[in-house]
Amino acid sequence: MSQTANAPRQEANEARAYAKLVRSSARKLNLVAEMIRGKSAGHALADLAFCERRIAVEVRKVLQSAIANAENNHQLDVDRLYVSEATVGRAFVMKRFHARGRGRSSSIEKPYSNLTVIVREREQTAEK
């Protein structure tokens, strides 16, 4: 006797990709994620390619994965995709110690984050 299957948590016209344990704080990662929210997939990839922040490389990989999922798993049109959601969450913080002068120590925090990118297909507009 098994349980019934859970309903899918995404709509038919969207695809998602995750990156877990990204080595950056959620605050810094959210600055890059905010840059691509609502943009078309092509423009978002171009913006991330020329972004000078180190974490933009990881965000670009996740966006490319979401686009590939949309194309291969959900048969969506790549030219009509846009970034509908880019959410960032905190994962955990590794705590380390750094030896200081006079027998003291100071703490070093190494934060990790989770990133979720959801791309959605735009509806076709009625041609006149």
N, C-alpha and C positions, 0 to 999 in steps of 0.2 A: 504494500500500500504506500504509494508515494504522494507527495504534495503536488498541487497544481502548479504549473509554470507561472512565474511572475510576468506581468504584462511588460512589454518593452518601455523603457523610460525615455525614449526619444520618438519624435514624430517621424513620419515617412519621408519628409523632405529635408532632413538634417542628418549630419554625421558629426561624431565627436572624436577627440583624441586627448589622452592624458599624458602628463609627465609628472611622475612622482619623485620626490626627494631631489628637487632641483637645488643646487647649492647657491642659494641667494636668499636674502630676506624677502618676505612677502611685500614689503613696502617698495623695495627697488624693482621687484618683478612686476608689480602692479603698474608702475610708471610705463613700462614697455607694453603691457597688455592693454592699457588704456589707449595707447597710441593706435592700435589696430581695430578696436571695437567699432562695429558698424561699417567698416570699409569693405570694398569688394576684395576677394581673395588675391587677385593679381596686384592691386595697389598695396595691400598689406604686406605681401611678400617683398615688393620693391622697397617699401619703407623700412622693413626689417633688415634688408640687405645693406642699406646705407646708414643704419642706426649705429652710433658709436659705442653704445653700451655693450658690455661683455655678455650680458644675459640675453641679448637680442638673438644671438646664434641659437640658443636653446628654444626660444619662442618660435623662431622660424622653422626649426625641425618639427615642432609639435603642429604648427599650422600646415606644413607640407604633409604630415601624417594624416591630419583631418581631411585634407583635400583628397588624398589617395583613398582614404576610407569611403568618402562620398562617391568617388568615381568607381571603385572596384566592388565595394560591398553593397552600395545602395543605388547604383546606376543613375547618379545625378549628373546634370550638365555642369561641367567645370567652369564654363564661361559665365554662368549665372550665379555662382556661389558668392556669399558674403559672410563675414564673421559676425554672427549674431550674438555670441557670448564669448567672453574670455575672462574666466574667473580664476582668482588666486587665493590660496589658503595656506595657513601655516602648517608645517608638518611637525618638526621637533627642533630642539636647539641642543647642540653638543656643547657641553661646558668644559673648558680647558683652563689651565692655570699657567701664568707666566711669572717666573721668578723676578723679583725686583730687588732693589738695594736694601740693605740693612735687615735682611732676613724676612722681608715681606713678600706678599704675592698679590697679583691682581688677576681677575677673571677675564677670560676671553670667551665670547659666545659665538658659535658658528651656526647660524640659522639655516634651516632647510624649508622649502616650500613645495606646494603642489600646484600644478597648472592644468586647467581644463579649457580647451578651445572647441567651440561648437560652430560649425559652418552650416548655413542654411541656403537653400535654393530660392532665388527670387521668383515670384509669380510672373508669368508672361503678361506683359501689358497688351491691351487690345490695340491692334494696329488700325490706323485710320485709312 
